[in-house]
Amino acid sequence: MHWRGVLRVAAIALLLAAHAASADEFSIESVLARASAVNATPEGKQYNAMLYAGTGMDNTRAMILLCASLYPPDDMDGMVVSGIVLPGGVLRKARVLPATPFTECFMRRFVNQTFPPLPITINGFPMALVIDLASGRASDPFTRFSQKDSRDAVTRASTPLYSPRPVYPQGAVVDRKTGNAMVLIVFGNLGTPTDVHVERSSGDPRLDAAALYAARRWVFRPTLGRRLSVRVPISFALQSDCGPGCTKPWTPTDD
């Protein structure tokens, strides 16, 4: 190959590598990791205190109510939003977990807010918040673990922000199949499942598949640097008082 061709190939490779590095720098996991580190600095604590107090986010509750009227946020208690706040108070590289029609509706409005101005020592602030749907309040999304409060921290981390219920398969309804499954959800850095499997079958593969599909969409608080698990009992039971397809109420249990 001619040396100019070699240089051209090398230049393209460098551009691709730079693009990949840039994309990775603003991935949701990268932003969450940087936000967790910044949260521990004096400047980070000061700026987050303003965000937690709602400074610049007075319309958050109104946004939640508007989007909930369009896309009901079923089985969702909160959402994790992240991004980079620039010196002018503009949010860039915004992401949200879970990704649902409701949260996407919320984020389209949330990113248009003007956030508090950054301290002069910070050129860009990696922001991460949990927004509570009931109150609209923002708080620290990360679970902090220490030897003293490890049990309480695990309990908090294992309480899902989003836990969609499984849909009763129509074929199982027609066949009047019922059962109880136990599903193990392992989640990690982002609070999203990294492994999901059935520990105890319901006795019907269709019910097991429905339980797994729902469990894979659960979202917990980010647990950077630590993997946790939760066991979820899921019951499929037809009830004559509410018609075919009705499932008994069920709740997750901590591992």
C-alpha positions as CSV (number, residue, x, y, z in Angstrom):
1,M,0.0,0.0,0.0
2,H,1.3,3.5,-0.9
3,W,2.4,5.5,2.2
4,R,-0.3,8.1,1.6
5,G,-2.9,5.4,1.7
6,V,-1.4,4.1,5.0
7,L,-1.5,7.6,6.4
8,R,-5.1,8.0,5.3
9,V,-6.1,4.7,6.9
10,A,-4.3,5.7,10.1
11,A,-6.1,9.0,10.2
12,I,-9.4,7.4,9.8
13,A,-8.6,4.9,12.5
14,L,-7.6,7.8,14.8
15,L,-10.9,9.6,14.1
16,L,-12.9,6.5,14.8
17,A,-11.0,5.9,18.0
18,A,-11.6,9.5,19.1
19,H,-15.3,9.2,18.2
20,A,-15.6,6.0,20.2
21,A,-13.8,7.5,23.2
22,S,-16.0,10.6,23.0
23,A,-19.2,8.5,22.8
24,D,-18.0,6.4,25.8
25,E,-17.3,9.5,27.8
26,F,-20.9,10.5,27.6
27,S,-22.5,7.1,28.0
28,I,-25.0,6.9,30.8
29,E,-22.6,4.7,32.8
30,S,-19.7,7.0,32.4
31,V,-21.8,10.1,33.4
32,L,-23.2,8.3,36.4
33,A,-19.7,7.2,37.5
34,R,-18.4,10.8,37.1
35,A,-21.4,12.2,38.9
36,S,-20.9,9.8,41.8
37,A,-17.2,11.0,42.1
38,V,-18.2,14.7,41.9
39,N,-20.9,14.3,44.5
40,A,-18.1,13.7,47.1
41,T,-16.3,17.0,46.4
42,P,-17.2,20.3,48.2
43,E,-18.3,21.9,44.9
44,G,-20.4,18.9,44.0
45,K,-22.1,18.9,47.3
46,Q,-22.9,22.6,47.0
47,Y,-24.3,22.4,43.5
48,N,-26.3,19.2,44.3
49,A,-27.8,20.9,47.4
50,M,-29.3,23.5,45.0
51,L,-30.6,20.8,42.7
52,Y,-32.1,18.8,45.6
53,A,-33.8,22.0,46.8
54,G,-35.4,22.3,43.4
55,T,-33.5,25.4,42.3
56,G,-34.2,25.8,38.6
57,M,-36.7,22.9,38.6
58,D,-39.9,24.5,39.8
59,N,-42.0,23.0,37.1
60,T,-40.9,19.4,37.7
61,R,-44.1,18.4,39.4
62,A,-46.2,20.0,36.6
63,M,-44.2,18.1,34.0
64,I,-44.9,14.8,35.8
65,L,-48.6,15.5,36.0
66,L,-48.8,16.5,32.4
67,C,-46.9,13.4,31.1
68,A,-48.8,11.1,33.5
69,S,-52.0,12.3,31.9
70,L,-50.7,11.2,28.5
71,Y,-48.7,8.1,29.4
72,P,-49.6,6.6,32.8
73,P,-46.4,5.7,34.6
74,D,-47.7,2.3,35.9
75,D,-45.6,0.6,38.6
76,M,-43.1,3.5,38.6
77,D,-42.1,5.4,41.8
78,G,-39.1,7.3,40.4
79,M,-36.7,7.8,37.6
80,V,-33.0,8.4,37.3
81,V,-32.0,11.3,35.1
82,S,-28.4,12.2,34.1
83,G,-26.5,14.6,31.9
84,I,-23.9,17.3,31.8
85,V,-24.8,20.8,33.0
86,L,-22.8,23.4,31.1
87,P,-21.8,26.8,32.6
88,G,-24.9,28.5,31.2
89,G,-27.1,26.1,33.1
90,V,-27.9,24.1,30.0
91,L,-28.3,20.3,30.2
92,R,-26.6,18.2,27.5
93,K,-26.3,14.5,26.9
94,A,-29.5,13.9,28.9
95,R,-30.5,10.3,29.7
96,V,-33.3,8.7,31.7
97,L,-33.9,5.3,33.3
98,P,-36.3,3.6,32.7
99,A,-36.9,4.5,29.1
100,T,-40.7,4.5,28.7
101,P,-43.1,6.8,26.9
102,F,-43.8,8.6,30.2
103,T,-40.1,9.3,31.0
104,E,-39.4,10.3,27.4
105,C,-42.3,12.8,27.6
106,F,-40.9,14.1,30.9
107,M,-37.3,14.5,29.6
108,R,-38.4,16.4,26.5
109,R,-39.6,19.1,28.9
110,F,-37.0,18.7,31.6
111,V,-34.0,19.3,29.4
112,N,-35.4,22.7,28.4
113,Q,-35.0,24.1,31.9
114,T,-32.2,26.5,32.9
115,F,-30.3,24.9,35.8
116,P,-28.4,26.9,38.4
117,P,-25.1,28.5,37.1
118,L,-22.1,26.4,37.8
119,P,-19.3,27.5,40.2
120,I,-16.5,29.2,38.2
121,T,-14.2,26.3,39.0
122,I,-16.3,23.8,37.1
123,N,-16.6,23.7,33.3
124,G,-19.1,21.0,33.1
125,F,-21.1,19.3,35.9
126,P,-22.0,15.6,35.5
127,M,-25.5,15.5,37.1
128,A,-27.4,12.5,38.3
129,L,-30.7,12.6,40.2
130,V,-33.5,10.4,41.3
131,I,-36.8,12.2,40.8
132,D,-39.7,11.0,42.9
133,L,-43.0,10.8,41.0
134,A,-45.2,11.5,44.0
135,S,-43.5,14.7,45.1
136,G,-41.4,15.8,42.1
137,R,-38.4,16.1,44.4
138,A,-34.9,15.3,43.3
139,S,-32.4,13.5,45.4
140,D,-29.1,11.5,45.3
141,P,-29.6,8.4,43.2
142,F,-26.7,6.5,44.5
143,T,-26.7,3.9,47.2
144,R,-23.8,4.4,49.6
145,F,-22.6,1.3,51.3
146,S,-20.7,1.2,54.6
147,Q,-20.0,-1.6,57.0
148,K,-22.3,0.1,59.6
149,D,-25.4,0.4,57.5
150,S,-24.8,-2.3,54.9
151,R,-28.1,-4.1,55.6
152,D,-30.2,-0.9,55.4
153,A,-28.3,0.2,52.3
154,V,-29.0,-3.2,50.6
155,T,-32.7,-2.8,51.5
156,R,-32.9,0.7,50.0
157,A,-31.1,-0.4,46.9
158,S,-33.3,-3.5,46.4
159,T,-36.5,-1.4,46.4
160,P,-37.2,-0.9,42.7
161,L,-37.9,2.5,41.1
162,Y,-39.8,0.7,38.3
163,S,-41.3,-2.7,38.5
164,P,-43.7,-3.4,35.7
165,R,-46.0,-6.3,36.3
166,P,-46.1,-9.3,33.9
167,V,-48.9,-9.6,31.4
168,Y,-50.9,-12.8,31.7
169,P,-50.3,-14.7,28.5
170,Q,-53.6,-15.0,26.6
171,G,-53.0,-18.6,25.7
172,A,-52.5,-19.4,29.4
173,V,-55.7,-17.6,30.2
174,V,-57.6,-19.7,27.6
175,D,-56.1,-22.9,29.1
176,R,-56.8,-21.6,32.6
177,K,-53.2,-22.1,33.6
178,T,-52.1,-20.7,37.0
179,G,-48.9,-20.9,39.0
180,N,-46.3,-19.2,41.3
181,A,-42.8,-18.4,40.0
182,M,-39.8,-17.2,41.9
183,V,-37.5,-15.0,39.8
184,L,-34.0,-13.9,40.7
185,I,-33.0,-10.4,39.4
186,V,-29.3,-9.5,39.6
187,F,-28.6,-5.8,39.0
188,G,-25.4,-3.7,38.9
189,N,-23.9,-0.3,38.2
190,L,-26.9,1.3,36.4
191,G,-29.6,-0.3,38.5
192,T,-30.7,-2.3,35.5
193,P,-30.8,-6.1,35.5
194,T,-27.6,-7.9,34.4
195,D,-29.0,-11.4,34.9
196,V,-32.5,-12.7,35.3
197,H,-33.6,-16.3,35.7
198,V,-36.4,-18.4,37.1
199,E,-35.4,-20.1,40.4
200,R,-38.7,-21.9,40.8
201,S,-41.0,-22.5,37.9
202,S,-44.7,-21.7,37.8
203,G,-45.2,-25.0,36.1
204,D,-46.0,-23.4,32.7
205,P,-43.3,-22.1,30.4
206,R,-45.6,-19.3,29.1
207,L,-46.1,-17.9,32.6
208,D,-42.3,-18.2,33.3
209,A,-41.5,-16.3,30.1
210,A,-44.0,-13.6,31.0
211,A,-42.4,-13.2,34.4
212,L,-38.9,-13.0,33.0
213,Y,-39.9,-10.5,30.4
214,A,-41.3,-8.1,33.0
215,A,-38.3,-8.6,35.4
216,R,-35.8,-7.7,32.7
217,R,-37.4,-4.2,32.6
218,W,-37.1,-3.4,36.3
219,V,-34.9,-0.5,37.4
220,F,-33.3,0.1,40.7
221,R,-31.0,2.8,42.2
222,P,-27.5,2.8,40.7
223,T,-25.1,0.7,42.7
224,L,-21.7,1.7,41.3
225,G,-19.1,-0.9,42.1
226,R,-21.5,-3.4,43.7
227,R,-23.9,-6.1,42.3
228,L,-27.0,-6.9,44.2
229,S,-29.8,-9.4,43.8
230,V,-33.5,-9.5,44.7
231,R,-35.9,-12.5,44.6
232,V,-39.4,-11.7,43.3
233,P,-42.3,-14.1,43.8
234,I,-44.8,-13.7,41.0
235,S,-48.3,-15.3,41.1
236,F,-50.5,-15.9,38.1
237,A,-54.1,-16.7,39.3
238,L,-57.4,-16.3,37.5
239,Q,-60.1,-14.7,39.6
240,S,-63.8,-14.9,38.7
241,D,-64.6,-11.6,40.3
242,C,-62.4,-9.5,38.0
243,G,-62.5,-11.7,34.8
244,P,-60.0,-13.7,32.8
245,G,-56.4,-12.4,32.9
246,C,-56.6,-10.9,36.4
247,T,-53.6,-11.6,38.5
248,K,-53.4,-11.6,42.3
249,P,-51.4,-8.7,43.8
250,W,-47.8,-9.5,44.4
251,T,-44.8,-7.6,45.9
252,P,-41.1,-8.1,45.6
253,T,-39.1,-9.5,48.5
254,D,-35.5,-8.5,49.3
255,D,-32.8,-11.1,48.8
